């Protein structure tokens, strides 16, 4: 829920600031800034709650801490890439793929009641998917729209 508030809040604020500063809303820029801010926000969880995120990964994967930290770093890099015009398109394409690839981890977390903050199995369970799957679709659509579609 928090990433959604960050995404929409920063988007609204960016639209407002670009309107005040330039007389019109810079929709494309505001959408990219919002996604970059959301990625920066969610990347923090990779370092603070890495143990909980490691539970989302398949048991057979080695070096779970490195994978969780690595995906956190990737989120920061992707956020920066969205803000560099020459890198926006490729970053958006890779970010859409990233969002698709992490969806099974979110499904696993819901099925196993993983609580990311506590790193235990006291999470919300399958009801979490009713929110998480549409949220993931929103992230994918947002990235496509502001990073690929509007860029052309």
Phi, psi and omega in degrees: 000320181299316178301325178295317178296320178296312181303307184288322179295314179293324177299311179299316179296318179296318177299317180296314181294320179290329177291316178295321185278332185235000179084353176212157180283128174268082187301313181300310179296317181298320178296320179288320178297318181298315179293321178298317179295318179297319179294321176298318179297311183288333179296329179301321180299330180295334181262325181278319184246038185298326181297318177294320179292328178296330178293340180283342183275152177302141182304328184287344181287129176276168174053048183301320180300316179296322179294314180296314177298317180299318178291330174296316177296319178299323179296319178296314180298319179296319178300317177294317180300326178294337183267355178257109186311319181291340183253355187301311186298309181293323177298315180297318178299313180293325179291321175300314178299317178301313180298323177292318182292330181273351180301317177301327176295322177292323176294317177300317180299319180291315181297326183260009178057040181286129174259109185297322183287325181267345184057047177218193185247047179247021183287180185289341179080209188295335177299334177299328181294332179296337176261316189292317182295311176298326177296318179296320176297320177298315179299318179296312181296317179300313181297317178297313185295310185274337184257339183237301186298305182288344182286344181256000000 
